[in-house]
């Protein structure tokens, strides 16, 4: 089946951008010029450029036209077990190592875990409308580059309700990593896992991260365990274009 004309034009422009024929910051030819070049109606060209705009490859400047988006500098997020076991915020420590100041905004509330989160936490079937998790949403940022990543964390209330760590960013243990906070109530986190996959950003995620709607983000599904008990799961969202994830750790004895 033949592709629609706007898809073919978008693919051609995408290739020109990738090869550098249309360099970052360059102004895209006017719509009527592209229509002539591709022998298509201006409305078809508009559909093509709107697609690339949603993908984050182009930016629109009212009164000036469409421009190839400047590629952001690649940023590194280190995912390390030993980093996570340190006291204090792992994100703040990472920012300090890179000569930046890290900060975060958050909001916490109790909720009934949705089905997918229930499965990851190993929770039983919900009891009516009863809330059974503490949900915390984060926006992590640096002082010079704005938002770096988003995170939504869920912790079972059966473990934390009524304890000093019930609210992750409240009390004397506020801002500490999961392992350090859990240790404060006698729970020793001993394993973790992360699964990484990619998908288009939702409109809200794109708006918060300052990326184009439909841009690809990496989703890091994290879990912390104390023996067989799941103590926390989280979804961490990072822009794929500007972020690389680095995993490291020691090699065990053979």
C-alpha positions in Angstrom: 0.0 0.0 0.0 1.4 3.4 -1.1 2.2 5.8 1.8 0.3 9.1 2.0 2.2 11.9 0.4 2.8 13.8 3.7 4.5 10.7 5.2 6.9 10.5 2.2 7.7 14.2 2.5 8.2 14.0 6.2 10.5 11.0 5.7 12.6 12.9 3.2 12.9 16.0 5.4 13.8 13.7 8.4 16.6 12.1 6.3 17.9 15.6 5.3 18.0 16.7 8.9 19.7 13.5 10.0 22.4 13.8 7.3 23.0 17.5 8.2 21.7 18.8 4.9 19.3 20.8 7.0 21.6 21.8 9.9 20.4 22.5 13.4 19.1 26.1 13.6 18.6 26.2 9.8 15.4 27.7 8.5 13.2 25.3 6.6 12.3 26.4 3.0 9.0 28.2 2.8 5.9 26.0 2.4 5.3 27.0 -1.2 9.0 26.2 -2.0 8.7 22.7 -0.5 5.4 22.2 -2.4 7.1 23.0 -5.6 10.1 20.8 -4.8 8.0 17.8 -3.8 5.3 18.5 -6.4 2.6 18.5 -3.7 -0.1 20.8 -2.4 0.8 23.2 0.3 -1.7 21.5 2.6 0.2 18.2 2.2 3.5 20.0 3.0 1.9 21.5 6.1 0.9 18.0 7.3 4.4 16.8 6.9 6.0 19.7 8.8 3.4 19.5 11.5 4.4 15.8 12.0 8.1 16.7 12.3 7.1 19.5 14.7 5.3 17.0 16.9 8.3 14.7 16.8 10.5 17.6 18.1 12.7 17.8 14.9 11.3 21.3 14.0 10.4 24.3 16.0 8.0 27.0 14.9 8.8 30.7 15.3 5.7 32.9 14.7 6.4 35.3 11.9 9.7 33.7 11.0 8.8 30.1 9.9 10.0 26.6 10.7 13.5 25.9 11.9 15.5 22.7 12.5 15.6 22.2 16.2 19.0 22.5 17.9 20.2 19.1 19.2 20.5 19.2 23.0 23.7 18.3 24.7 23.8 14.6 25.7 23.4 14.2 29.4 24.4 11.2 31.5 22.3 9.5 34.2 24.3 6.9 36.2 22.2 3.9 37.5 24.4 2.3 40.2 23.5 0.1 43.1 26.2 1.5 45.3 25.2 5.1 44.5 21.7 4.3 45.5 22.8 2.9 48.9 24.5 6.2 49.9 22.7 8.5 52.3 21.2 11.6 50.7 19.6 12.1 47.3 21.2 10.1 44.5 20.2 12.7 42.0 21.7 15.5 44.0 24.9 13.5 44.3 25.0 13.0 40.5 24.4 16.7 39.8 27.2 17.7 42.3 29.6 15.3 40.5 28.8 17.1 37.2 29.3 20.6 38.7 25.5 21.3 38.7 23.0 22.0 41.4 20.1 19.5 41.4 16.7 20.2 42.7 13.3 18.5 42.6 9.6 19.3 43.0 7.2 16.6 44.2 3.7 15.9 45.5 2.7 12.9 47.5 -0.7 11.4 48.1 -2.3 8.1 49.0 -4.0 6.1 46.3 -5.3 2.8 45.3 -2.7 1.2 43.2 -3.7 0.7 39.5 -3.7 -2.9 38.2 -0.2 -2.8 36.6 1.3 -1.3 39.8 -0.5 -3.8 42.0 1.1 -6.6 40.0 4.6 -5.2 40.3 4.2 -4.6 44.0 2.6 -8.1 44.6 -0.5 -6.6 46.2 -3.7 -8.6 46.6 -7.0 -7.6 44.9 -8.2 -4.1 46.0 -10.4 -3.8 49.1 -13.2 -1.6 47.8 -11.9 1.9 47.4 -9.3 1.6 50.1 -6.0 3.4 49.4 -3.0 1.0 49.7 0.0 2.9 48.3 1.8 6.2 48.8 2.3 7.7 45.4 4.9 10.4 44.9 5.4 12.3 41.6 8.7 14.1 41.0 10.2 16.5 38.5 14.0 16.5 38.8 15.9 19.5 37.3 19.3 21.1 37.3 19.9 24.8 37.7 21.3 25.3 34.2 19.2 23.0 32.0 15.8 22.7 33.6 13.9 19.4 33.9 16.0 16.3 33.4 13.5 13.5 34.3 10.2 12.7 35.8 9.4 9.9 38.3 6.4 8.4 39.8 7.0 6.2 42.9 4.6 3.8 44.7 5.3 2.4 48.1 2.9 -0.1 49.9 1.2 1.6 52.9 1.3 -1.8 54.6 5.0 -1.2 55.1 5.2 2.6 55.8 1.9 3.8 57.2 2.3 5.3 60.6 6.2 5.2 60.3 8.5 8.2 60.1 9.1 7.5 56.4 5.4 7.3 55.3 5.8 10.5 53.2 9.0 10.1 51.2 9.8 13.9 51.3 8.6 14.5 54.8 10.1 14.3 58.3 13.7 13.8 59.3 14.4 11.2 56.5 13.1 13.5 53.7 15.2 13.5 50.5 17.0 10.2 51.2 17.2 7.3 48.8 14.8 4.4 49.1 17.3 2.0 50.7 18.3 4.5 53.3 14.7 5.4 54.2 13.7 1.8 54.4 16.6 1.0 56.7 15.3 3.6 59.1 12.3 1.3 59.8 14.3 -1.9 59.9 13.8 -3.0 56.3 17.0 -4.0 54.5 16.8 -3.6 50.8 19.0 -6.2 49.2 18.2 -6.4 45.5 16.9 -4.1 42.8 16.0 -4.4 39.1 15.3 -2.0 36.3 13.7 -2.6 32.9 14.2 0.0 30.2 11.9 0.6 27.2 10.9 3.4 24.9 7.6 5.0 23.9 6.3 8.4 22.7 6.0 11.0 25.4 2.5 11.9 26.5 1.4 15.6 26.0 1.8 16.3 29.7 5.2 14.6 29.9 6.4 16.5 26.8 5.2 19.8 28.3 6.9 19.3 31.6 10.2 18.1 30.1 10.2 20.8 27.5 10.3 18.4 24.5 8.2 18.1 21.4 4.9 16.2 21.7 5.4 12.7 20.5 9.2 12.8 21.2 10.6 9.5 22.3 11.2 9.0 26.0 12.9 6.1 27.8 10.9 4.5 30.6 12.9 3.0 33.5 10.7 0.6 35.5 12.5 0.2 38.8 11.8 -2.1 41.7 13.4 -2.4 45.1 13.2 -5.7 47.1 13.8 -6.8 50.7 14.0 -10.6 50.2 10.7 -11.5 48.5 9.0 -8.2 49.6 8.7 -5.5 47.0 9.2 -2.2 48.9 8.9 0.3 46.1 8.3 0.5 42.3 8.8 3.6 40.2 8.6 4.7 36.6 11.4 7.1 35.6 10.9 9.1 32.4 13.8 10.6 30.6 14.1 12.2 27.1 15.8 9.7 24.8 17.3 12.4 22.5 19.2 14.2 25.3 19.9 11.4 27.9 22.1 8.3 28.0 21.7 5.8 30.9 24.9 4.4 32.3 24.8 1.2 34.3 27.8 0.2 36.4 28.9 -1.9 39.4 31.7 -4.1 40.6 32.5 -7.6 39.3 31.9 -10.3 41.9 34.3 -13.0 42.9 34.3 -16.1 40.6 
